[in-house]
Amino acid sequence: MSRRELVIGVVGLGYVGLAYAVALSLHGFRVIGVDVSKERVEDVRRGLVSGFSREALLKATQSSSLEVSTSYSVLRDTDIVLVAVNRPTCRECIGLG
């Protein structure tokens, strides 16, 4: 029986989510990143994200080890999904925000 490649999804391509996505993709995993911001997704594809190595971003996206999208449907074939999004403060949680 052949083993299928592990596919990891990352929801949220801010500093935390993108750092995980790039690191995992550069270590040999296939990663699919999703963000609600079209601008963020395009910036990742172009390697233009402040705080990240342009070379690392382009290497990951151009080698197809890191795919990025604004569509959550691309996550349907992932084996695991990491969620790295802003969480509300406690005041927001209880409706005082």
TORPA-373730 format. One line per 4 residues: number of its first residue (from 0); for each residue z, x, y of N, C-alpha, C. Coordinates in nm, 2 decimals. Each point is the difference from the previous one (the first is absolute). Layout:
<atoms>
NUM	Z,X,Y,Z,X,Y,Z,X,Y; ...
</atoms>
This chain:
<atoms>
0	0.00,0.08,-0.12,0.00,-0.08,0.12,0.00,0.09,0.12; -0.08,-0.03,0.10,-0.01,0.08,0.12,0.10,-0.06,0.10; 0.05,0.09,0.09,0.10,-0.05,0.10,-0.08,-0.02,0.13; 0.04,-0.11,0.06,-0.07,-0.04,0.13,0.08,0.08,0.11
4	-0.07,0.03,0.10,0.05,0.07,0.12,0.10,-0.09,0.07; 0.12,0.05,0.04,0.10,-0.07,0.08,-0.05,-0.03,0.14; 0.00,-0.12,0.04,-0.04,-0.03,0.14,0.12,-0.05,0.08; 0.03,0.06,0.11,0.11,-0.03,0.08,-0.04,-0.07,0.13
8	0.06,-0.11,0.04,-0.03,-0.07,0.12,0.11,0.04,0.10; -0.04,0.01,0.13,0.10,0.02,0.11,-0.03,-0.11,0.10; 0.10,-0.08,0.03,-0.02,-0.10,0.11,0.07,0.05,0.12; -0.07,0.02,0.11,0.05,0.06,0.12,-0.04,0.14,0.02
12	-0.09,0.03,0.09,-0.05,0.14,0.02,0.06,0.06,0.13; 0.12,-0.03,0.03,0.07,0.07,0.10,0.04,0.14,-0.04; 0.09,0.06,0.06,0.04,0.14,-0.03,0.05,0.01,-0.14; 0.09,-0.09,-0.04,0.05,0.01,-0.14,-0.10,-0.03,-0.11
16	-0.07,-0.12,0.02,-0.09,-0.04,-0.10,-0.12,0.10,-0.01; -0.05,0.04,0.11,-0.11,0.10,0.00,0.04,0.13,-0.06; 0.12,0.04,0.03,0.05,0.13,-0.06,0.00,-0.01,-0.15; 0.05,-0.11,-0.06,0.01,-0.02,-0.14,-0.15,-0.01,-0.06
20	-0.08,-0.07,0.07,-0.14,-0.02,-0.05,-0.07,0.13,-0.01; 0.00,0.08,0.11,-0.07,0.13,0.00,0.06,0.09,-0.10; 0.13,0.01,-0.01,0.07,0.10,-0.09,-0.04,-0.04,-0.15; 0.01,-0.13,-0.03,-0.03,-0.04,-0.14,-0.15,0.02,-0.03
24	-0.09,-0.02,0.10,-0.14,0.02,-0.03,-0.03,0.14,-0.02; 0.06,0.09,0.08,-0.02,0.14,-0.01,0.06,0.07,-0.13; 0.09,-0.08,-0.06,0.06,0.05,-0.12,-0.07,-0.07,-0.13; -0.11,-0.06,0.02,-0.08,-0.04,-0.11,0.00,-0.15,-0.03
28	0.07,-0.08,0.07,0.01,-0.14,-0.02,-0.11,-0.07,0.08; -0.05,-0.11,-0.06,-0.09,-0.09,0.08,0.09,-0.09,0.08; -0.02,-0.01,0.13,0.09,-0.07,0.09,-0.09,-0.10,0.08; 0.05,-0.12,0.01,-0.07,-0.10,0.09,0.10,-0.04,0.10
32	-0.03,0.03,0.13,0.09,-0.04,0.11,-0.05,-0.12,0.08; 0.09,-0.08,0.04,-0.04,-0.12,0.07,0.09,-0.01,0.13; -0.07,-0.04,0.11,0.07,-0.02,0.12,-0.06,-0.11,0.07; 0.07,-0.08,0.08,-0.05,-0.11,0.07,-0.08,0.04,0.12
36	0.01,0.12,0.05,-0.07,0.05,0.12,-0.13,0.06,-0.04; -0.11,-0.06,0.04,-0.14,0.06,-0.02,-0.01,0.13,0.07; 0.06,0.02,0.11,0.00,0.12,0.08,0.06,0.11,-0.08; 0.12,-0.03,-0.06,0.07,0.10,-0.08,-0.08,0.05,-0.12
40	-0.06,-0.10,-0.07,-0.08,0.03,-0.12,-0.12,0.09,0.04; -0.07,-0.03,0.11,-0.11,0.08,0.05,0.04,0.14,0.04; 0.12,0.01,0.06,0.05,0.13,0.04,0.03,0.08,-0.12; 0.06,-0.06,-0.10,0.02,0.08,-0.13,-0.13,0.04,-0.06
44	-0.10,-0.08,0.00,-0.13,0.04,-0.06,-0.06,0.11,0.08; 0.02,0.01,0.13,-0.06,0.10,0.08,0.09,0.13,0.01; 0.12,-0.01,-0.06,0.10,0.11,0.01,0.06,0.02,0.13; 0.01,-0.11,0.08,0.05,0.01,0.14,0.14,-0.07,0.02
48	0.09,0.04,-0.09,0.14,-0.06,0.01,0.09,0.11,0.05; 0.06,-0.02,0.12,0.10,0.09,0.05,0.11,0.03,-0.09; 0.03,0.13,-0.02,0.11,0.04,-0.09,-0.04,0.03,-0.14; -0.13,-0.02,-0.03,-0.06,0.03,-0.13,-0.11,0.10,0.01
52	-0.01,0.08,-0.10,-0.11,0.10,0.00,-0.13,-0.07,-0.02; -0.09,0.02,0.09,-0.14,-0.06,-0.01,-0.06,0.05,-0.13; 0.01,0.12,-0.03,-0.05,0.06,-0.13,0.05,-0.08,-0.12; 0.13,-0.02,-0.01,0.06,-0.07,-0.11,-0.05,-0.14,-0.01
56	-0.01,-0.07,0.11,-0.04,-0.14,0.01,-0.15,-0.01,-0.05; -0.08,0.09,0.05,-0.14,-0.01,-0.04,-0.02,0.04,-0.14; 0.07,0.10,-0.05,-0.01,0.04,-0.14,0.04,-0.12,-0.09; 0.11,-0.07,0.03,0.04,-0.11,-0.08,-0.10,-0.11,0.00
60	-0.04,-0.04,0.12,-0.09,-0.12,0.01,-0.14,0.03,-0.05; -0.05,0.12,0.03,-0.14,0.03,-0.04,-0.01,0.03,-0.15; 0.11,0.04,-0.06,-0.01,0.02,-0.15,0.02,-0.12,-0.08; 0.03,-0.11,0.07,0.02,-0.13,-0.06,0.13,-0.01,-0.07
64	0.09,0.09,0.02,0.13,-0.01,-0.06,0.09,-0.09,0.08; -0.04,-0.02,0.13,0.07,-0.09,0.09,-0.10,-0.10,0.06; 0.02,-0.12,-0.03,-0.09,-0.11,0.06,0.10,-0.07,0.09; -0.06,-0.05,0.12,0.08,-0.07,0.09,-0.07,-0.13,0.04
68	0.07,-0.11,0.02,-0.06,-0.13,0.03,0.10,-0.08,0.08; -0.06,-0.11,0.05,0.09,-0.10,0.07,0.02,-0.13,-0.09; -0.07,0.01,-0.12,0.01,-0.11,-0.09,0.10,0.02,-0.12; 0.09,-0.09,-0.01,0.10,0.01,-0.11,-0.06,-0.02,-0.13
72	-0.12,-0.06,-0.01,-0.06,-0.02,-0.13,-0.03,0.12,-0.08; -0.02,0.12,0.07,-0.02,0.12,-0.06,0.11,0.05,-0.09; 0.12,-0.06,0.02,0.12,0.04,-0.07,0.01,-0.06,-0.14; -0.09,-0.09,-0.03,0.01,-0.08,-0.13,-0.01,0.09,-0.12
76	-0.06,0.11,0.00,-0.02,0.09,-0.11,0.10,0.12,0.00; 0.10,-0.01,0.09,0.09,0.11,0.00,0.11,-0.01,-0.10; 0.06,0.11,-0.04,0.11,0.00,-0.10,0.14,-0.01,0.06; 0.01,0.05,0.13,0.12,-0.01,0.07,-0.03,0.00,0.15
80	0.08,-0.07,0.08,-0.03,-0.02,0.14,0.13,0.04,0.07; -0.01,0.10,0.10,0.11,0.04,0.08,-0.02,-0.08,0.14; 0.11,-0.05,0.05,-0.01,-0.08,0.12,0.07,0.08,0.11; -0.07,0.04,0.10,0.06,0.08,0.11,-0.04,-0.06,0.13
84	0.07,-0.11,0.03,-0.02,-0.07,0.13,0.13,-0.01,0.08; -0.02,-0.03,0.12,0.12,-0.02,0.09,0.09,-0.11,-0.06; 0.13,0.02,0.01,0.09,-0.11,-0.04,0.06,-0.06,0.13; 0.03,-0.12,-0.01,0.07,-0.06,0.12,0.14,0.06,0.02
88	0.05,0.00,0.12,0.14,0.04,0.02,0.09,-0.12,-0.05; 0.12,0.03,-0.01,0.10,-0.11,-0.05,0.00,-0.12,0.10; -0.01,0.03,0.12,0.00,-0.11,0.10,-0.12,-0.09,-0.02; -0.12,0.06,-0.04,-0.12,-0.08,-0.03,0.02,-0.08,-0.13
92	0.07,0.06,-0.09,0.01,-0.06,-0.13,0.08,-0.13,0.01; 0.10,-0.01,0.09,0.08,-0.12,0.02,-0.04,-0.08,0.11; -0.12,0.03,0.06,-0.06,-0.09,0.10,0.05,0.03,0.14; 0.07,0.11,0.03,0.04,0.03,0.13,-0.09,0.09,0.08
96	-0.11,0.05,-0.07,-0.09,0.10,0.05,-0.07,-0.03,0.12
</atoms>
